[in-house]
Amino acid sequence: MAAAALHDAAPLATSLRQMIAVLETERQALAALDADALIGSARDKEALCDVLAGIGPQTLDAETRGLAETARHLNEVNRRVRNLLAANVAARIEALGGARRLPRATYAPLLG
C-alpha cells in the first residue's frame, strides 16, 4: 500500500514542481512587465490546475504537501505583485488625467 502511494505521489510531485516553475516564471514576467510571458504563464497554470483538479488534500504526503504550500505561497506573492502593479498604473493614469469626475447628467428630470 505504501509503495502504491509513493507511485501515485510521483506524478503529483512532478506536477507541483512544474507549477512552482511556472509561478517563478510568472513572477519574472511580472517584474519585466512581459505581457507575452504572462499570457504563457496563465495558460500553463490553467493546464496544471486541470491536472491537479482531481487531487484532494487526503492524497498528499509530506513532500507533496510542502510543494503545494510552496506553490500557494508563490501564487499569493504573484497576486500581490500584480495588484501593486495595477495600482501603480491606475495612479499614473489618474495623475495624467486628473481626478475622476462623476458623469454629467445629460437631461434634467421633469418637475411636477
C-alpha positions in Angstrom: 0.0 0.0 0.0 2.8 2.4 0.9 4.6 1.6 -2.4 1.3 2.4 -4.3 1.0 5.7 -2.5 4.6 6.6 -3.4 4.0 5.6 -7.0 0.8 7.8 -7.1 2.7 10.7 -5.5 5.4 10.9 -8.1 3.2 12.4 -10.9 1.6 14.7 -8.3 5.0 15.9 -7.1 6.1 16.4 -10.7 3.0 18.5 -11.5 3.5 20.6 -8.3 7.2 21.2 -9.2 6.0 22.3 -12.7 3.5 24.6 -11.1 6.3 26.1 -8.9 8.4 26.6 -12.0 5.5 28.3 -13.8 4.8 30.6 -10.8 8.5 31.6 -10.7 8.4 32.3 -14.5 5.2 34.4 -13.9 7.0 36.4 -11.2 9.8 37.1 -13.6 7.3 38.2 -16.3 5.6 40.5 -13.8 8.9 42.1 -12.9 9.8 42.6 -16.5 6.3 43.6 -17.5 6.4 41.0 -20.2 2.8 40.5 -21.4 3.6 37.6 -23.7 5.3 35.7 -20.9 2.4 36.5 -18.5 -0.1 35.1 -21.0 2.0 32.0 -21.4 2.2 31.5 -17.7 -1.5 31.9 -17.3 -2.0 29.2 -19.9 0.5 26.9 -18.2 -1.1 27.5 -14.8 -4.5 26.7 -16.2 -3.3 23.5 -17.7 -1.6 22.4 -14.5 -4.7 23.3 -12.5 -6.7 21.0 -14.7 -4.2 18.2 -14.0 -4.3 18.9 -10.2 -8.1 19.4 -10.1 -8.9 15.8 -9.0 -6.4 15.7 -6.2 -7.7 16.1 -2.7 -5.7 17.0 0.4 -6.1 13.4 1.7 -3.8 12.2 -1.1 -0.9 14.5 -0.1 2.1 13.1 1.6 4.7 15.3 3.4 6.6 16.1 0.2 3.6 17.0 -1.9 2.0 18.9 0.9 5.2 21.0 1.1 5.2 21.5 -2.6 1.6 22.5 -2.6 2.2 25.1 0.2 5.2 26.5 -1.7 3.0 26.9 -4.9 0.2 28.5 -2.8 2.7 31.0 -1.3 4.3 31.8 -4.7 0.8 32.4 -6.2 -0.1 34.7 -3.4 3.1 36.7 -3.8 2.4 37.0 -7.6 -1.1 38.1 -6.8 0.2 40.9 -4.6 2.8 42.0 -7.1 0.1 42.1 -9.8 -2.1 44.2 -7.6 0.7 46.6 -6.8 1.5 47.0 -10.5 -2.2 47.6 -11.3 -2.5 50.2 -8.6 0.7 51.9 -9.8 -0.6 52.1 -13.3 -4.0 53.4 -12.1 -2.3 56.1 -10.1 -0.2 57.2 -13.1 -3.2 57.3 -15.4 -5.2 59.3 -12.8 -2.2 61.7 -12.4 -2.2 62.3 -16.2 -5.9 62.7 -16.5 -6.7 64.4 -13.2 -9.1 63.3 -10.6 -12.1 61.2 -11.6 -15.2 63.1 -12.2 -18.7 62.0 -11.9 -20.5 61.8 -15.3 -22.6 64.8 -16.1 -26.3 64.5 -16.4 -27.4 64.8 -20.0 -31.0 65.7 -19.1 -33.0 67.2 -16.3 -35.9 65.4 -14.9 -39.3 67.0 -15.4 -40.8 68.5 -12.3 -44.5 68.2 -11.4 
